[in-house]
Structures are given as structure tokens and as C-alpha cells.
Amino acid sequence: MPEDQQTPAAQLPAADDVTDEAVRDEPPADEPTATITPYRDGPLIVRGDFRLVDTDGNEIDPGRKTVALCRCGKSGIKPFCDGTHKRAGFHSGSAPSRPRPAARIFQEHQG
């Protein structure tokens, strides 16, 4: 597939099969950039210029440039976080427990 084309949402893996491994070869979005910060035992905070779309490719308008996205799967306002992760006892670090090799290489070249 040419580098400038996105894979349509209909061709992405089924929701149960979406993992980093499954999407790693997808081309990067041809969109503005954002910063995504996973919070320990909490949501993903997305800041900056981004587009949020559902699995059918329909745009979800968050109405702002900073959002908290649910990571626990229990939110009543998915894909946004409503704080349910606290009551659900969701636990997850803010970084991978086992960094990917590319992350290590990137950190080594930063210093």
C-alpha cells in the first residue's frame, strides 16, 4: 500500500484483535500531531491537535484540545474517561513494563 494512504477503518483488525502488534505496520496518520500520556492507574491524556474517529471512521468531536480517554473499559461515556477506573480497581503503569527496543534506542540518542 502506498505510504500516503490510510487503511480504511473497515480493514483494521476486529476490536478483540487490536494490539500494538496488530497495528504496528499501519501507516502513520496524515494528521496534526498530539501528545498522549498514559496516567498510572488511569486514562490516556491526549493533548494537542488530533482527530478522534470511531471504528467506522466517523469523527467524534471532543470540543476541546485536551481529552482523557478511557483505558479501563468501564467508562459510561466511552471513549472518554468518567473516573470509573477508580471504582473498578483498574491498575496499569504509565509506561510499558517491558520497553520496546525502539524506545531504548530513542532514549539513547536523546542524551
C-alpha positions as CSV (number, residue, x, y, z in Angstrom):
1,M,0.0,0.0,0.0
2,P,1.4,3.5,-0.8
3,E,2.8,5.3,2.2
4,D,0.4,8.2,1.8
5,Q,-2.8,6.1,2.0
6,Q,-4.5,5.2,5.2
7,T,-6.0,1.8,5.8
8,P,-9.8,2.3,6.0
9,A,-11.3,1.6,9.4
10,A,-13.2,-1.3,8.0
11,Q,-9.9,-3.1,7.2
12,L,-8.4,-2.7,10.6
13,P,-8.3,-5.7,12.9
14,A,-11.5,-6.6,14.8
15,A,-11.8,-4.8,18.2
16,D,-10.8,-8.0,20.1
17,D,-7.7,-8.3,17.9
18,V,-6.4,-4.8,18.2
19,T,-3.0,-4.8,19.8
20,D,0.2,-2.8,19.3
21,E,1.5,-5.8,17.3
22,A,-1.6,-5.8,15.0
23,V,-1.4,-2.1,14.1
24,R,2.4,-1.5,14.1
25,D,2.7,-1.7,10.3
26,E,-0.2,0.7,9.7
27,P,1.0,3.9,8.1
28,P,1.1,7.0,10.4
29,A,-1.8,9.3,10.3
30,D,-1.6,12.1,7.8
31,E,-2.8,14.4,10.5
32,P,-1.6,17.0,13.0
33,T,0.4,15.7,16.0
34,A,-0.6,15.3,19.6
35,T,1.0,14.2,22.9
36,I,-0.5,11.1,24.5
37,T,0.3,10.4,28.2
38,P,-0.9,7.2,29.9
39,Y,-1.6,8.0,33.5
40,R,-0.7,5.4,36.1
41,D,-3.9,3.5,37.0
42,G,-5.9,5.9,34.9
43,P,-6.7,7.2,31.4
44,L,-4.8,8.3,28.4
45,I,-4.5,12.1,28.3
46,V,-4.4,13.4,24.7
47,R,-3.2,17.0,24.2
48,G,-2.7,19.0,21.0
49,D,-4.0,18.8,17.5
50,F,-5.7,15.4,16.9
51,R,-8.7,13.8,15.2
52,L,-10.7,11.2,17.1
53,V,-12.7,8.8,15.0
54,D,-14.7,5.7,15.7
55,T,-14.0,2.3,14.1
56,D,-16.3,3.2,11.2
57,G,-14.3,6.3,10.5
58,N,-16.9,8.7,11.9
59,E,-15.3,11.7,13.6
60,I,-16.0,12.2,17.3
61,D,-15.9,15.9,18.2
62,P,-14.4,16.3,21.7
63,G,-15.0,20.0,21.6
64,R,-11.5,20.7,23.1
65,K,-7.8,20.1,22.6
66,T,-7.2,18.0,25.7
67,V,-9.2,14.8,26.4
68,A,-8.9,11.9,28.8
69,L,-9.6,8.6,27.0
70,C,-10.7,5.5,28.9
71,R,-8.2,2.7,29.4
72,C,-10.2,0.5,31.8
73,G,-13.1,-0.2,29.5
74,K,-15.7,0.6,32.2
75,S,-16.5,4.3,31.4
76,G,-20.1,5.2,30.8
77,I,-19.0,7.9,28.2
78,K,-16.6,5.9,26.1
79,P,-14.2,6.7,24.5
80,F,-13.8,9.3,27.2
81,C,-12.9,8.7,30.8
82,D,-15.5,9.3,33.5
83,G,-13.4,8.2,36.5
84,T,-14.9,4.7,36.8
85,H,-11.3,3.2,36.7
86,K,-11.0,4.2,40.4
87,R,-14.1,2.3,41.5
88,A,-13.2,-0.6,39.2
89,G,-9.8,-1.0,40.7
90,F,-8.0,-0.6,37.3
91,H,-4.3,-0.9,37.5
92,S,-1.8,-0.1,34.8
93,G,1.5,1.7,34.8
94,S,2.3,4.9,32.9
95,A,4.9,3.1,30.8
96,P,5.3,-0.3,29.4
97,S,6.6,-2.9,31.9
98,R,8.9,-4.1,29.2
99,P,10.1,-1.3,26.9
100,R,10.2,-2.0,23.2
101,P,13.7,-1.9,21.6
102,A,12.9,1.2,19.6
103,A,12.1,3.1,22.8
104,R,15.5,2.2,24.2
105,I,17.3,3.3,21.0
106,F,15.3,6.6,21.0
107,Q,16.3,7.3,24.7
108,E,20.0,6.5,24.0
109,H,20.1,9.1,21.2
110,Q,18.3,11.8,23.2
111,G,21.2,12.2,25.7
